Amino acid sequence: MDDELVSQTRHTNTHLQTNNRSLWDKFWRDKEGNIVIAQIPNVWLILWIILEIVSLFSSSHRTELITWWLASAALGIWSLLEIFRGVNYFRRVLGLCVAVLTLLTIVGK
């Protein structure tokens, strides 16, 4: 029974590594067949979170404005990296959505 499961798993992984992956697999899985939704460490997202927190608690309007712009730039860089280098379609679509929302936020500021 265990040998059969191992054989099926190897067959599935081999199938996922070929170019004939389904759209569903391309959307959720990377080239090795792993489901990838989040990746750690993610320097640009960590930087964005830190700068947003500093921006929220800053006492100076100038510091708040500078950290907000830096946070927006960090989030923009992260989104561009995801659009062009994301490991699956989900990550690329997520990057595109974040880029659009970031641009709309910047335009509305």
C-alpha positions in Angstrom: 0.0 0.0 0.0 2.8 2.5 0.9 4.7 1.6 -2.3 1.6 2.4 -4.3 1.3 5.8 -2.7 5.0 6.6 -3.2 4.6 5.6 -6.9 1.6 7.9 -7.3 3.4 10.8 -5.6 6.4 10.4 -7.9 4.1 10.2 -10.9 2.3 13.4 -9.8 5.6 15.3 -9.2 7.0 14.2 -12.6 3.8 15.3 -14.3 3.9 18.7 -12.6 7.5 19.3 -13.7 6.6 18.9 -17.4 5.4 21.8 -19.5 2.0 20.2 -19.8 0.9 21.5 -16.4 -2.8 22.5 -16.2 -3.7 26.1 -15.7 -4.8 25.2 -12.1 -1.3 23.9 -11.4 0.4 26.9 -13.0 -1.8 29.2 -10.9 -1.0 27.6 -7.5 2.2 25.6 -7.8 5.8 26.4 -8.6 7.9 24.5 -11.1 8.8 21.9 -8.4 5.1 21.2 -7.8 4.9 22.9 -4.4 1.9 25.1 -3.6 3.2 28.6 -3.0 1.0 31.3 -1.5 3.5 33.1 0.8 7.3 33.1 0.9 9.5 33.9 3.9 11.7 35.9 4.3 10.3 38.7 2.1 12.5 41.7 2.7 10.4 44.2 0.8 7.2 43.3 2.6 8.9 43.4 6.0 10.3 46.8 5.2 6.9 48.0 4.1 5.3 46.8 7.4 8.0 48.5 9.5 7.8 51.8 7.6 4.0 51.8 7.8 4.2 51.3 11.6 6.7 54.1 11.9 4.5 56.3 9.7 1.4 55.6 11.8 3.2 56.5 15.1 5.3 59.4 14.0 4.7 62.7 15.7 6.1 64.8 12.9 4.1 65.3 9.7 7.3 65.4 7.7 8.5 62.1 9.1 5.0 60.6 8.5 5.1 61.7 4.9 8.6 60.5 4.2 8.0 57.1 5.8 4.7 56.7 3.9 6.4 57.4 0.6 9.2 55.0 1.4 6.7 52.4 2.5 4.8 52.9 -0.8 8.1 52.5 -2.7 8.9 49.3 -0.9 5.5 47.9 -1.6 5.8 48.9 -5.3 9.1 47.2 -5.6 7.7 44.0 -4.0 4.7 44.1 -6.4 6.9 44.5 -9.5 9.2 41.7 -8.4 6.1 39.5 -8.0 4.7 40.5 -11.4 7.9 39.7 -13.3 9.4 37.0 -11.1 6.6 35.4 -9.2 6.9 31.6 -8.9 3.3 31.0 -10.0 0.3 32.8 -11.5 -1.2 33.5 -8.1 1.8 35.4 -7.0 1.9 37.4 -10.3 -1.8 38.3 -10.1 -1.3 39.3 -6.4 1.6 41.5 -7.4 -0.5 43.1 -10.1 -3.4 43.8 -7.7 -1.1 45.3 -5.1 0.6 47.5 -7.8 -2.7 48.8 -9.0 -3.9 49.5 -5.4 -0.6 51.2 -4.5 -0.8 53.4 -7.6 -4.4 54.3 -6.8 -3.4 55.1 -3.2 -0.5 57.3 -4.4 -2.7 59.2 -6.9 -5.4 59.7 -4.2 -2.9 61.1 -1.6 
